[in-house]
Amino acid sequence: MGKKAIKYSEAVGELNAILEDLESEKIDVDELSEKVKRAVELIKLCREKIETTELEVRKIVKEFDKNSDNTEENR
């Protein structure tokens, strides 16, 4: 199965659906195992997206601060 890019909001939505299924207690054992495996995959994906976004934001802010300092020095 090829990995399809999934958006953060889609992953969270799928996690919420899995949580609802788990809370309903109407899942058989085989399905439970698959749902938990998928939830773990989605949580990892969300963490990676958050970490990547955090790094990108820090880089942007650092660049902004650098440019702001240069602009102030030229005044």
Secondary structure, 3 states (H helix, E strand, C coil): CCCCCCCHHHHHHHHHHHHHHHHHCCCCHHHHHHHHHHHHHHHHHHHHHHHHHHHHHHHHHHHHHHHHHHHHHCC
